[in-house]
Amino acid sequence: MSNKVKDILIIGLLAVVLLAVFNPMTRGRNAASNNDDIVINAIDNYKAETGYSGEITGEMKNFGCHTELWLVGPKGEVLQKYTVYNGELY
């Protein structure tokens, strides 16, 4: 192969690798799975601390300047509220 063809193939391969690494869609999916992990851990911790045995759902609420995680019981009652900052609960 000529040097021009090799250069084009190398640039194309580099572009594909860069897109795979820096793809915003991939970052979004990872963020969503991180949120799932945060919710699951918060529910498990709440149950362990309080002895609650009922069903709990976690709802992420974005208020623009901050995000909250609400743990909600089966009747719609809010059991606990956390502020989420950089993947940590406060």
N, CA, C and O atoms as a GROMACS GRO file, in nm:
protein
  360
    1MET      N    1   0.084  -0.119   0.000
    1MET     CA    2   0.000   0.000   0.000
    1MET      C    3   0.088   0.124   0.000
    1MET      O    4   0.200   0.126   0.051
    2SER      N    5   0.033   0.226  -0.058
    2SER     CA    6   0.110   0.350  -0.061
    2SER      C    7   0.102   0.420   0.074
    2SER      O    8   0.015   0.390   0.156
    3ASN      N    9   0.191   0.513   0.095
    3ASN     CA   10   0.194   0.586   0.222
    3ASN      C   11   0.068   0.667   0.244
    3ASN      O   12   0.023   0.682   0.358
    4LYS      N   13   0.008   0.721   0.136
    4LYS     CA   14  -0.115   0.798   0.150
    4LYS      C   15  -0.229   0.711   0.204
    4LYS      O   16  -0.303   0.754   0.292
    5VAL      N   17  -0.241   0.591   0.152
    5VAL     CA   18  -0.348   0.500   0.195
    5VAL      C   19  -0.325   0.461   0.340
    5VAL      O   20  -0.420   0.458   0.419
    6LYS      N   21  -0.202   0.432   0.378
    6LYS     CA   22  -0.171   0.398   0.516
    6LYS      C   23  -0.205   0.514   0.610
    6LYS      O   24  -0.262   0.493   0.717
    7ASP      N   25  -0.170   0.636   0.570
    7ASP     CA   26  -0.200   0.753   0.652
    7ASP      C   27  -0.350   0.770   0.671
    7ASP      O   28  -0.395   0.800   0.782
    8ILE      N   29  -0.426   0.750   0.564
    8ILE     CA   30  -0.572   0.764   0.573
    8ILE      C   31  -0.630   0.656   0.666
    8ILE      O   32  -0.719   0.685   0.745
    9LEU      N   33  -0.580   0.533   0.656
    9LEU     CA   34  -0.629   0.426   0.743
    9LEU      C   35  -0.594   0.452   0.889
    9LEU      O   36  -0.676   0.426   0.977
   10ILE      N   37  -0.476   0.502   0.915
   10ILE     CA   38  -0.436   0.533   1.053
   10ILE      C   39  -0.522   0.645   1.110
   10ILE      O   40  -0.566   0.638   1.225
   11ILE      N   41  -0.545   0.750   1.030
   11ILE     CA   42  -0.629   0.861   1.077
   11ILE      C   43  -0.772   0.814   1.102
   11ILE      O   44  -0.834   0.853   1.201
   12GLY      N   45  -0.824   0.729   1.014
   12GLY     CA   46  -0.958   0.674   1.033
   12GLY      C   47  -0.968   0.590   1.159
   12GLY      O   48  -1.066   0.601   1.233
   13LEU      N   49  -0.868   0.506   1.183
   13LEU     CA   50  -0.867   0.423   1.303
   13LEU      C   51  -0.857   0.510   1.428
   13LEU      O   52  -0.925   0.483   1.528
   14LEU      N   53  -0.775   0.612   1.424
   14LEU     CA   54  -0.763   0.704   1.537
   14LEU      C   55  -0.896   0.776   1.564
   14LEU      O   56  -0.934   0.793   1.680
   15ALA      N   57  -0.965   0.816   1.459
   15ALA     CA   58  -1.095   0.883   1.476
   15ALA      C   59  -1.196   0.789   1.541
   15ALA      O   60  -1.273   0.831   1.628
   16VAL      N   61  -1.197   0.663   1.501
   16VAL     CA   62  -1.290   0.566   1.560
   16VAL      C   63  -1.259   0.545   1.708
   16VAL      O   64  -1.351   0.539   1.790
   17VAL      N   65  -1.132   0.534   1.742
   17VAL     CA   66  -1.093   0.515   1.881
   17VAL      C   67  -1.132   0.637   1.964
   17VAL      O   68  -1.185   0.622   2.074
   18LEU      N   69  -1.106   0.756   1.913
   18LEU     CA   70  -1.141   0.878   1.986
   18LEU      C   71  -1.292   0.889   2.007
   18LEU      O   72  -1.337   0.929   2.115
   19LEU      N   73  -1.370   0.855   1.906
   19LEU     CA   74  -1.516   0.858   1.921
   19LEU      C   75  -1.562   0.757   2.026
   19LEU      O   76  -1.653   0.785   2.103
   20ALA      N   77  -1.501   0.641   2.028
   20ALA     CA   78  -1.540   0.540   2.126
   20ALA      C   79  -1.507   0.584   2.268
   20ALA      O   80  -1.583   0.556   2.361
   21VAL      N   81  -1.395   0.652   2.285
   21VAL     CA   82  -1.354   0.695   2.419
   21VAL      C   83  -1.432   0.816   2.467
   21VAL      O   84  -1.472   0.822   2.583
   22PHE      N   85  -1.454   0.912   2.379
   22PHE     CA   86  -1.514   1.039   2.421
   22PHE      C   87  -1.659   1.056   2.376
   22PHE      O   88  -1.708   1.168   2.368
   23ASN      N   89  -1.727   0.948   2.347
   23ASN     CA   90  -1.866   0.954   2.301
   23ASN      C   91  -1.957   1.001   2.414
   23ASN      O   92  -1.962   0.937   2.520
   24PRO      N   93  -2.029   1.112   2.395
   24PRO     CA   94  -2.117   1.161   2.502
   24PRO      C   95  -2.229   1.062   2.535
   24PRO      O   96  -2.276   1.060   2.649
   25MET      N   97  -2.272   0.981   2.442
   25MET     CA   98  -2.377   0.884   2.471
   25MET      C   99  -2.326   0.779   2.569
   25MET      O  100  -2.401   0.734   2.656
   26THR      N  101  -2.202   0.740   2.557
   26THR     CA  102  -2.144   0.644   2.650
   26THR      C  103  -2.137   0.705   2.789
   26THR      O  104  -2.168   0.638   2.888
   27ARG      N  105  -2.095   0.830   2.798
   27ARG     CA  106  -2.088   0.896   2.928
   27ARG      C  107  -2.226   0.904   2.991
   27ARG      O  108  -2.239   0.888   3.112
   28GLY      N  109  -2.327   0.930   2.912
   28GLY     CA  110  -2.463   0.937   2.965
   28GLY      C  111  -2.509   0.804   3.023
   28GLY      O  112  -2.571   0.801   3.129
   29ARG      N  113  -2.478   0.695   2.953
   29ARG     CA  114  -2.517   0.563   3.003
   29ARG      C  115  -2.443   0.531   3.131
   29ARG      O  116  -2.500   0.473   3.224
   30ASN      N  117  -2.316   0.567   3.138
   30ASN     CA  118  -2.241   0.540   3.260
   30ASN      C  119  -2.297   0.622   3.375
   30ASN      O  120  -2.306   0.572   3.488
   31ALA      N  121  -2.335   0.746   3.348
   31ALA     CA  122  -2.393   0.828   3.454
   31ALA      C  123  -2.525   0.767   3.502
   31ALA      O  124  -2.553   0.767   3.622
   32ALA      N  125  -2.604   0.716   3.410
   32ALA     CA  126  -2.731   0.654   3.449
   32ALA      C  127  -2.706   0.531   3.536
   32ALA      O  128  -2.776   0.510   3.635
   33SER      N  129  -2.608   0.451   3.498
   33SER     CA  130  -2.583   0.332   3.580
   33SER      C  131  -2.528   0.372   3.716
   33SER      O  132  -2.554   0.305   3.816
   34ASN      N  133  -2.449   0.482   3.722
   34ASN     CA  134  -2.401   0.531   3.851
   34ASN      C  135  -2.518   0.575   3.937
   34ASN      O  136  -2.520   0.548   4.057
   35ASN      N  137  -2.617   0.643   3.877
   35ASN     CA  138  -2.736   0.683   3.952
   35ASN      C  139  -2.810   0.560   4.004
   35ASN      O  140  -2.859   0.561   4.118
   36ASP      N  141  -2.820   0.456   3.923
   36ASP     CA  142  -2.885   0.333   3.969
   36ASP      C  143  -2.812   0.276   4.090
   36ASP      O  144  -2.875   0.233   4.187
   37ASP      N  145  -2.679   0.277   4.084
   37ASP     CA  146  -2.601   0.227   4.197
   37ASP      C  147  -2.624   0.311   4.322
   37ASP      O  148  -2.634   0.257   4.432
   38ILE      N  149  -2.632   0.442   4.305
   38ILE     CA  150  -2.656   0.532   4.419
   38ILE      C  151  -2.790   0.501   4.483
   38ILE      O  152  -2.801   0.494   4.605
   39VAL      N  153  -2.894   0.483   4.400
   39VAL     CA  154  -3.028   0.455   4.450
   39VAL      C  155  -3.031   0.321   4.522
   39VAL      O  156  -3.086   0.310   4.632
   40ILE      N  157  -2.973   0.218   4.462
   40ILE     CA  158  -2.973   0.085   4.523
   40ILE      C  159  -2.901   0.088   4.657
   40ILE      O  160  -2.950   0.032   4.756
   41ASN      N  161  -2.785   0.152   4.662
   41ASN     CA  162  -2.710   0.160   4.787
   41ASN      C  163  -2.786   0.238   4.893
   41ASN      O  164  -2.785   0.201   5.010
   42ALA      N  165  -2.852   0.348   4.853
   42ALA     CA  166  -2.928   0.428   4.950
   42ALA      C  167  -3.044   0.347   5.008
   42ALA      O  168  -3.070   0.354   5.128
   43ILE      N  169  -3.113   0.271   4.923
   43ILE     CA  170  -3.225   0.188   4.971
   43ILE      C  171  -3.174   0.081   5.067
   43ILE      O  172  -3.232   0.059   5.173
   44ASP      N  173  -3.065   0.015   5.028
   44ASP     CA  174  -3.008  -0.089   5.115
   44ASP      C  175  -2.965  -0.031   5.248
   44ASP      O  176  -2.991  -0.091   5.353
   45ASN      N  177  -2.899   0.085   5.246
   45ASN     CA  178  -2.854   0.148   5.371
   45ASN      C  179  -2.972   0.191   5.458
   45ASN      O  180  -2.968   0.174   5.580
   46TYR      N  181  -3.076   0.246   5.395
   46TYR     CA  182  -3.194   0.289   5.471
   46TYR      C  183  -3.258   0.170   5.540
   46TYR      O  184  -3.294   0.178   5.658
   47LYS      N  185  -3.273   0.060   5.467
   47LYS     CA  186  -3.334  -0.060   5.526
   47LYS      C  187  -3.249  -0.115   5.640
   47LYS      O  188  -3.302  -0.159   5.742
   48ALA      N  189  -3.117  -0.112   5.622
   48ALA     CA  190  -3.028  -0.164   5.726
   48ALA      C  191  -3.032  -0.076   5.851
   48ALA      O  192  -3.029  -0.127   5.964
   49GLU      N  193  -3.038   0.056   5.832
   49GLU     CA  194  -3.036   0.148   5.946
   49GLU      C  195  -3.168   0.152   6.022
   49GLU      O  196  -3.169   0.166   6.144
   50THR      N  197  -3.279   0.139   5.949
   50THR     CA  198  -3.409   0.156   6.013
   50THR      C  199  -3.484   0.026   6.038
   50THR      O  200  -3.579   0.022   6.116
   51GLY      N  201  -3.442  -0.081   5.973
   51GLY     CA  202  -3.513  -0.208   5.986
   51GLY      C  203  -3.640  -0.213   5.902
   51GLY      O  204  -3.720  -0.305   5.917
   52TYR      N  205  -3.659  -0.115   5.814
   52TYR     CA  206  -3.778  -0.108   5.728
   52TYR      C  207  -3.776  -0.226   5.632
   52TYR      O  208  -3.674  -0.255   5.571
   53SER      N  209  -3.891  -0.294   5.619
   53SER     CA  210  -3.894  -0.413   5.533
   53SER      C  211  -3.989  -0.397   5.415
   53SER      O  212  -4.004  -0.489   5.335
   54GLY      N  213  -4.053  -0.281   5.403
   54GLY     CA  214  -4.147  -0.259   5.292
   54GLY      C  215  -4.075  -0.226   5.162
   54GLY      O  216  -3.952  -0.218   5.156
   55GLU      N  217  -4.156  -0.209   5.058
   55GLU     CA  218  -4.101  -0.175   4.928
   55GLU      C  219  -4.063  -0.028   4.924
   55GLU      O  220  -4.137   0.058   4.973
   56ILE      N  221  -3.947   0.002   4.867
   56ILE     CA  222  -3.898   0.140   4.855
   56ILE      C  223  -3.856   0.164   4.711
   56ILE      O  224  -3.791   0.080   4.649
   57THR      N  225  -3.894   0.278   4.658
   57THR     CA  226  -3.843   0.320   4.528
   57THR      C  227  -3.760   0.447   4.548
   57THR      O  228  -3.785   0.524   4.641
   58GLY      N  229  -3.664   0.466   4.462
   58GLY     CA  230  -3.581   0.585   4.467
   58GLY      C  231  -3.612   0.675   4.350
   58GLY      O  232  -3.619   0.629   4.236
   59GLU      N  233  -3.632   0.803   4.376
   59GLU     CA  234  -3.662   0.899   4.271
   59GLU      C  235  -3.558   1.010   4.274
   59GLU      O  236  -3.540   1.076   4.376
   60MET      N  237  -3.491   1.031   4.160
   60MET     CA  238  -3.397   1.141   4.148
   60MET      C  239  -3.474   1.264   4.104
   60MET      O  240  -3.545   1.262   4.004
   61LYS      N  241  -3.461   1.371   4.180
   61LYS     CA  242  -3.530   1.498   4.149
   61LYS      C  243  -3.424   1.603   4.121
   61LYS      O  244  -3.341   1.633   4.207
   62ASN      N  245  -3.427   1.660   4.001
   62ASN     CA  246  -3.332   1.764   3.964
   62ASN      C  247  -3.397   1.899   3.982
   62ASN      O  248  -3.499   1.928   3.920
   63PHE      N  249  -3.339   1.982   4.068
   63PHE     CA  250  -3.394   2.114   4.096
   63PHE      C  251  -3.310   2.225   4.033
   63PHE      O  252  -3.314   2.339   4.079
   64GLY      N  253  -3.236   2.192   3.928
   64GLY     CA  254  -3.154   2.291   3.859
   64GLY      C  255  -3.021   2.313   3.928
   64GLY      O  256  -2.916   2.282   3.872
   65CYS      N  257  -3.024   2.366   4.048
   65CYS     CA  258  -2.899   2.394   4.119
   65CYS      C  259  -2.850   2.273   4.198
   65CYS      O  260  -2.733   2.268   4.236
   66HIS      N  261  -2.936   2.178   4.224
   66HIS     CA  262  -2.894   2.057   4.295
   66HIS      C  263  -2.988   1.941   4.262
   66HIS      O  264  -3.098   1.961   4.210
   67THR      N  265  -2.944   1.821   4.294
   67THR     CA  266  -3.022   1.701   4.272
   67THR      C  267  -3.048   1.634   4.405
   67THR      O  268  -2.960   1.626   4.491
   68GLU      N  269  -3.170   1.586   4.422
   68GLU     CA  270  -3.205   1.514   4.544
   68GLU      C  271  -3.250   1.373   4.508
   68GLU      O  272  -3.308   1.350   4.402
   69LEU      N  273  -3.222   1.282   4.597
   69LEU     CA  274  -3.274   1.145   4.589
   69LEU      C  275  -3.379   1.130   4.697
   69LEU      O  276  -3.351   1.149   4.816
   70TRP      N  277  -3.499   1.097   4.655
   70TRP     CA  278  -3.608   1.074   4.750
   70TRP      C  279  -3.635   0.925   4.757
   70TRP      O  280  -3.656   0.860   4.654
   71LEU      N  281  -3.634   0.869   4.877
   71LEU     CA  282  -3.675   0.731   4.897
   71LEU      C  283  -3.823   0.733   4.933
   71LEU      O  284  -3.864   0.795   5.031
   72VAL      N  285  -3.903   0.664   4.851
   72VAL     CA  286  -4.048   0.672   4.862
   72VAL      C  287  -4.104   0.535   4.896
   72VAL      O  288  -4.067   0.434   4.836
   73GLY      N  289  -4.195   0.533   4.994
   73GLY     CA  290  -4.259   0.409   5.036
   73GLY      C  291  -4.372   0.369   4.943
   73GLY      O  292  -4.401   0.440   4.846
   74PRO      N  293  -4.436   0.256   4.970
   74PRO     CA  294  -4.539   0.203   4.880
   74PRO      C  295  -4.665   0.288   4.872
   74PRO      O  296  -4.740   0.279   4.775
   75LYS      N  297  -4.690   0.371   4.972
   75LYS     CA  298  -4.810   0.456   4.970
   75LYS      C  299  -4.778   0.597   4.919
   75LYS      O  300  -4.863   0.686   4.927
   76GLY      N  301  -4.657   0.617   4.867
   76GLY     CA  302  -4.618   0.747   4.814
   76GLY      C  303  -4.558   0.840   4.917
   76GLY      O  304  -4.527   0.956   4.886
   77GLU      N  305  -4.540   0.791   5.039
   77GLU     CA  306  -4.481   0.876   5.144
   77GLU      C  307  -4.330   0.883   5.126
   77GLU      O  308  -4.264   0.783   5.094
   78VAL      N  309  -4.275   1.002   5.145
   78VAL     CA  310  -4.130   1.021   5.136
   78VAL      C  311  -4.068   0.976   5.267
   78VAL      O  312  -4.097   1.032   5.373
   79LEU      N  313  -3.985   0.874   5.259
   79LEU     CA  314  -3.922   0.818   5.378
   79LEU      C  315  -3.793   0.891   5.414
   79LEU      O  316  -3.762   0.911   5.532
   80GLN      N  317  -3.718   0.932   5.312
   80GLN     CA  318  -3.588   0.997   5.334
   80GLN      C  319  -3.553   1.081   5.212
   80GLN      O  320  -3.584   1.044   5.099
   81LYS      N  321  -3.488   1.194   5.237
   81LYS     CA  322  -3.437   1.278   5.127
   81LYS      C  323  -3.287   1.294   5.144
   81LYS      O  324  -3.237   1.315   5.254
   82TYR      N  325  -3.217   1.284   5.031
   82TYR     CA  326  -3.073   1.306   5.029
   82TYR      C  327  -3.041   1.409   4.921
   82TYR      O  328  -3.112   1.417   4.820
   83THR      N  329  -2.938   1.486   4.942
   83THR     CA  330  -2.883   1.570   4.836
   83THR      C  331  -2.770   1.490   4.772
   83THR      O  332  -2.684   1.436   4.842
   84VAL      N  333  -2.769   1.485   4.639
   84VAL     CA  334  -2.666   1.411   4.567
   84VAL      C  335  -2.567   1.511   4.509
   84VAL      O  336  -2.605   1.603   4.435
   85TYR      N  337  -2.440   1.493   4.544
   85TYR     CA  338  -2.335   1.580   4.492
   85TYR      C  339  -2.214   1.495   4.457
   85TYR      O  340  -2.156   1.429   4.544
   86ASN      N  341  -2.175   1.497   4.330
   86ASN     CA  342  -2.061   1.418   4.281
   86ASN      C  343  -2.073   1.270   4.320
   86ASN      O  344  -1.974   1.207   4.358
   87GLY      N  345  -2.191   1.217   4.309
   87GLY     CA  346  -2.211   1.076   4.336
   87GLY      C  347  -2.215   1.039   4.483
   87GLY      O  348  -2.222   0.920   4.517
   88GLU      N  349  -2.212   1.138   4.571
   88GLU     CA  350  -2.219   1.113   4.716
   88GLU      C  351  -2.351   1.165   4.771
   88GLU      O  352  -2.406   1.263   4.721
   89LEU      N  353  -2.401   1.099   4.874
   89LEU     CA  354  -2.526   1.140   4.938
   89LEU      C  355  -2.497   1.224   5.061
   89LEU      O  356  -2.409   1.192   5.140
   90TYR      N  357  -2.573   1.332   5.076
   90TYR     CA  358  -2.559   1.419   5.194
   90TYR      C  359  -2.695   1.444   5.254
   90TYR      O  360  -2.706   1.515   5.354
   0.00000   0.00000   0.00000
